Amino acid sequence: MVDFDNISNDLAASFAEFIGTAYFVFFGVGGSVALTNNIKDTNPGVALIAGPLAWGFSLLVTVWVMAPISGGVLNPAITIGLMVTNNIKGNRLTRGFLYIIAQFLGALLGAYLIETVQPGQSGGATTLASGTTVMEGLLLEIFCTSILTFAVYILAIDENADGMGALGIGWALFISGIAAGPYTGASLNPARTFGPALITGDYGTANWIYYLGPILGALLASAFVTIFRNLGEYKEKLEKLKLREKSHV
C-alpha cells in the first residue's frame, strides 16, 4: 500500500530544498559579483573576502529559513553524507535522491535568475585559478567541504542548535571561502558549481573536482562524526541529550 503521507512529506521537503538552493545560489552569486565589481579597483584586499562573505551569509540565511521545513541541506554532497549516516528523515534513499535532484535544479534556477536580472555579467562559475594544480584544487575542495559538513553534523543535527547552527554553518563556508576561494572558487557544493557553469558555459579545467571533491569531503566528515559518536565524552553527551529529549516528550 502506498503511503501518501510519506510521499507528501518527501515532496514538500524536496520543494523546500529546491527553493532554498535557488535562493542560496542567487544571493551567493549576486552578492559576491556585486561586491567584488564595486570594490576591486579601490579596495582589492577587501574584494578578496567579498565572495566568501556573500556566500557565507547566503548560506546562513537560507539554512536558517529552510531548516524547519527540510533541514536546509542545500548541498548534494552533504546529502550523500547524511544518507550514509542515516541522518535524513523518512526513507533516506527516497528522500535523499529527491533532495539531490531538487538541489541541482534549484541551483540551475538561481543561476539563471541572477544572470537574467543582475546588470552586467554575473558569472559565478567555479574554476581553477592559474597556477593551481588539479590535485591542489581537489584537496582544497575535500578539506573545506569536510569542515562545512562537520558543522552541519555537530551544530544542526547532534546539537540541534537552531539559529546558532545556521550561524556556524555559514561561517564555516566563509572561512573555507577565504582559504580556498582564490584557488578553486571554494565551491564545496556540486549544485553550486553545476548551476552557474551550465548557465554561463564556463566549465574551466578539471570541472569534475567540484563534484568528486565535495562528496569525498562530506564522506570524510561523516566518518569522523561516526567515530566521535561512538567514543568517549561526545558519545556520553549525545546519550544525555537523547534522554533529555525523551523526558520532554
TIVOVO-259807 format. One record per residue (C-alpha): residue number from 1; residue in one letter; x, z, y. Coordinates in pm, whole numbers. Layout:
N
(node NUM, A, (X, Z, Y))
...
//
This chain:
249
(node 1, M, (0, 0, 0))
(node 2, V, (128, -96, 342))
(node 3, D, (191, 198, 573))
(node 4, F, (70, 59, 905))
(node 5, D, (161, 379, 1091))
(node 6, N, (527, 339, 996))
(node 7, I, (522, -29, 1087))
(node 8, S, (366, 52, 1423))
(node 9, N, (627, 322, 1490))
(node 10, D, (914, 90, 1395))
(node 11, L, (786, -190, 1615))
(node 12, A, (726, 40, 1913))
(node 13, A, (1073, 191, 1885))
(node 14, S, (1229, -154, 1843))
(node 15, F, (1048, -279, 2151))
(node 16, A, (1194, 14, 2344))
(node 17, E, (1540, -89, 2219))
(node 18, F, (1471, -445, 2336))
(node 19, I, (1365, -333, 2684))
(node 20, G, (1638, -70, 2710))
(node 21, T, (1916, -311, 2615))
(node 22, A, (1783, -568, 2860))
(node 23, Y, (1794, -310, 3139))
(node 24, F, (2139, -194, 3030))
(node 25, V, (2290, -543, 3044))
(node 26, F, (2102, -639, 3361))
(node 27, F, (2225, -342, 3562))
(node 28, G, (2566, -336, 3395))
(node 29, V, (2645, -699, 3474))
(node 30, G, (2467, -695, 3810))
(node 31, G, (2624, -372, 3928))
(node 32, S, (2978, -450, 3818))
(node 33, V, (2978, -802, 3960))
(node 34, A, (2819, -697, 4291))
(node 35, L, (3057, -404, 4340))
(node 36, T, (3366, -599, 4240))
(node 37, N, (3287, -903, 4455))
(node 38, N, (3226, -691, 4764))
(node 39, I, (3536, -473, 4748))
(node 40, K, (3800, -665, 4553))
(node 41, D, (3961, -810, 4868))
(node 42, T, (3956, -493, 5078))
(node 43, N, (3996, -227, 4806))
(node 44, P, (4146, -387, 4494))
(node 45, G, (4230, -46, 4347))
(node 46, V, (3872, 76, 4379))
(node 47, A, (3749, -255, 4237))
(node 48, L, (3917, -166, 3908))
(node 49, I, (3668, 116, 3848))
(node 50, A, (3365, -77, 3976))
(node 51, G, (3289, -226, 3634))
(node 52, P, (3331, 98, 3437))
(node 53, L, (3122, 284, 3695))
(node 54, A, (2838, 31, 3684))
(node 55, W, (2832, 9, 3306))
(node 56, G, (2867, 384, 3262))
(node 57, F, (2577, 465, 3491))
(node 58, S, (2367, 182, 3348))
(node 59, L, (2409, 328, 3000))
(node 60, L, (2349, 682, 3125))
(node 61, V, (2015, 590, 3282))
(node 62, T, (1886, 363, 3006))
(node 63, V, (1978, 608, 2729))
(node 64, W, (1814, 892, 2922))
(node 65, V, (1494, 691, 2968))
(node 66, M, (1470, 540, 2620))
(node 67, A, (1591, 838, 2414))
(node 68, P, (1245, 998, 2378))
(node 69, I, (1099, 667, 2255))
(node 70, S, (1361, 512, 2027))
(node 71, G, (1668, 731, 2053))
(node 72, G, (1818, 500, 2315))
(node 73, V, (2079, 347, 2083))
(node 74, L, (2106, 8, 2261))
(node 75, N, (2409, -97, 2056))
(node 76, P, (2413, -280, 1719))
(node 77, A, (2749, -129, 1622))
(node 78, I, (2626, 227, 1675))
(node 79, T, (2301, 137, 1499))
(node 80, I, (2505, 39, 1192))
(node 81, G, (2690, 370, 1209))
(node 82, L, (2363, 563, 1229))
(node 83, M, (2226, 367, 934))
(node 84, V, (2529, 463, 726))
(node 85, T, (2488, 834, 803))
(node 86, N, (2107, 818, 777))
(node 87, N, (2050, 924, 1138))
(node 88, I, (1773, 677, 1213))
(node 89, K, (1412, 789, 1184))
(node 90, G, (1189, 634, 921))
(node 91, N, (1327, 379, 678))
(node 92, R, (1683, 341, 802))
(node 93, L, (1724, -14, 670))
(node 94, T, (1397, -145, 811))
(node 95, R, (1423, 22, 1149))
(node 96, G, (1797, -38, 1173))
(node 97, F, (1751, -408, 1109))
(node 98, L, (1471, -428, 1368))
(node 99, Y, (1685, -235, 1618))
(node 100, I, (1975, -477, 1580))
(node 101, I, (1755, -782, 1634))
(node 102, A, (1589, -616, 1935))
(node 103, Q, (1924, -520, 2088))
(node 104, F, (2069, -871, 2065))
(node 105, L, (1752, -1026, 2208))
(node 106, G, (1735, -762, 2482))
(node 107, A, (2095, -830, 2584))
(node 108, L, (2018, -1200, 2598))
(node 109, L, (1718, -1136, 2823))
(node 110, G, (1912, -902, 3051))
(node 111, A, (2197, -1152, 3088))
(node 112, Y, (1954, -1435, 3159))
(node 113, L, (1762, -1238, 3422))
(node 114, I, (2071, -1125, 3615))
(node 115, E, (2212, -1478, 3600))
(node 116, T, (1881, -1604, 3742))
(node 117, V, (1821, -1355, 4022))
(node 118, Q, (2168, -1248, 4142))
(node 119, P, (2310, -1469, 4420))
(node 120, G, (2628, -1648, 4323))
(node 121, Q, (2779, -1646, 3977))
(node 122, S, (2705, -1324, 3791))
(node 123, G, (2922, -1381, 3482))
(node 124, G, (2974, -1060, 3287))
(node 125, A, (3136, -1219, 2981))
(node 126, T, (3395, -1011, 2796))
(node 127, T, (3723, -1196, 2736))
(node 128, L, (4080, -1101, 2660))
(node 129, A, (4299, -1074, 2967))
(node 130, S, (4612, -1283, 2993))
(node 131, G, (4895, -1106, 2812))
(node 132, T, (4664, -906, 2584))
(node 133, T, (4708, -992, 2217))
(node 134, V, (4421, -1022, 1974))
(node 135, M, (4540, -715, 1782))
(node 136, E, (4569, -510, 2102))
(node 137, G, (4219, -614, 2203))
(node 138, L, (4078, -535, 1860))
(node 139, L, (4234, -188, 1853))
(node 140, L, (4116, -110, 2205))
(node 141, E, (3760, -204, 2110))
(node 142, I, (3783, 6, 1792))
(node 143, F, (3918, 322, 1955))
(node 144, C, (3696, 307, 2262))
(node 145, T, (3382, 243, 2057))
(node 146, S, (3472, 537, 1834))
(node 147, I, (3464, 785, 2124))
(node 148, L, (3139, 636, 2253))
(node 149, T, (2983, 670, 1907))
(node 150, F, (3126, 1019, 1875))
(node 151, A, (2945, 1114, 2196))
(node 152, V, (2619, 979, 2054))
(node 153, Y, (2654, 1180, 1733))
(node 154, I, (2762, 1510, 1882))
(node 155, L, (2561, 1518, 2205))
(node 156, A, (2246, 1321, 2128))
(node 157, I, (2197, 1379, 1756))
(node 158, D, (2361, 1704, 1646))
(node 159, E, (2333, 1900, 1970))
(node 160, N, (2011, 1728, 2086))
(node 161, A, (2133, 1783, 2442))
(node 162, D, (1860, 1573, 2608))
(node 163, G, (1972, 1460, 2954))
(node 164, M, (2316, 1612, 2916))
(node 165, G, (2363, 1396, 2607))
(node 166, A, (2295, 1082, 2809))
(node 167, L, (2537, 1205, 3074))
(node 168, G, (2814, 1247, 2819))
(node 169, I, (2743, 909, 2661))
(node 170, G, (2751, 734, 2999))
(node 171, W, (3080, 899, 3091))
(node 172, A, (3227, 805, 2752))
(node 173, L, (3160, 440, 2838))
(node 174, F, (3302, 494, 3187))
(node 175, I, (3633, 636, 3066))
(node 176, S, (3654, 366, 2798))
(node 177, G, (3600, 105, 3065))
(node 178, I, (3892, 241, 3264))
(node 179, A, (4117, 235, 2955))
(node 180, A, (4014, -100, 2808))
(node 181, G, (3836, -284, 3090))
(node 182, P, (4142, -458, 3240))
(node 183, Y, (4241, -591, 2897))
(node 184, T, (3923, -665, 2699))
(node 185, G, (3639, -609, 2944))
(node 186, A, (3551, -297, 2742))
(node 187, S, (3253, -433, 2556))
(node 188, L, (3216, -164, 2285))
(node 189, N, (2885, -331, 2203))
(node 190, P, (2827, -663, 2021))
(node 191, A, (2498, -719, 2204))
(node 192, R, (2661, -661, 2544))
(node 193, T, (2911, -938, 2458))
(node 194, F, (2655, -1168, 2298))
(node 195, G, (2410, -1194, 2590))
(node 196, P, (2646, -1281, 2876))
(node 197, A, (2862, -1506, 2652))
(node 198, L, (2562, -1713, 2545))
(node 199, I, (2417, -1740, 2896))
(node 200, T, (2745, -1823, 3072))
(node 201, G, (2905, -2021, 2790))
(node 202, D, (3223, -1818, 2838))
(node 203, Y, (3349, -1704, 2498))
(node 204, G, (3716, -1666, 2584))
(node 205, T, (3955, -1638, 2291))
(node 206, A, (3901, -1437, 1973))
(node 207, N, (3541, -1359, 2061))
(node 208, W, (3498, -1214, 1714))
(node 209, I, (3687, -895, 1808))
(node 210, Y, (3388, -790, 2020))
(node 211, Y, (3176, -781, 1706))
(node 212, L, (3419, -652, 1445))
(node 213, G, (3596, -402, 1674))
(node 214, P, (3287, -206, 1783))
(node 215, I, (3148, -200, 1428))
(node 216, L, (3475, -61, 1291))
(node 217, G, (3490, 188, 1579))
(node 218, A, (3137, 309, 1511))
(node 219, L, (3211, 345, 1139))
(node 220, L, (3530, 536, 1222))
(node 221, A, (3331, 785, 1430))
(node 222, S, (3070, 805, 1153))
(node 223, A, (3343, 900, 906))
(node 224, F, (3484, 1165, 1140))
(node 225, V, (3141, 1315, 1203))
(node 226, T, (3060, 1323, 831))
(node 227, I, (3382, 1519, 771))
(node 228, F, (3311, 1766, 1052))
(node 229, R, (2951, 1815, 940))
(node 230, N, (3075, 1935, 602))
(node 231, L, (3368, 2152, 707))
(node 232, G, (3444, 2471, 896))
(node 233, E, (3282, 2614, 1205))
(node 234, Y, (3096, 2296, 1303))
(node 235, K, (2914, 2296, 969))
(node 236, E, (2812, 2659, 1027))
(node 237, K, (2695, 2578, 1378))
(node 238, L, (2475, 2292, 1254))
(node 239, E, (2323, 2516, 989))
(node 240, K, (2236, 2775, 1254))
(node 241, L, (2078, 2505, 1472))
(node 242, K, (1865, 2386, 1180))
(node 243, L, (1749, 2741, 1108))
(node 244, R, (1662, 2790, 1475))
(node 245, E, (1461, 2465, 1478))
(node 246, K, (1269, 2570, 1165))
(node 247, S, (1185, 2907, 1319))
(node 248, H, (1029, 2731, 1619))
(node 249, V, (805, 2512, 1406))
//
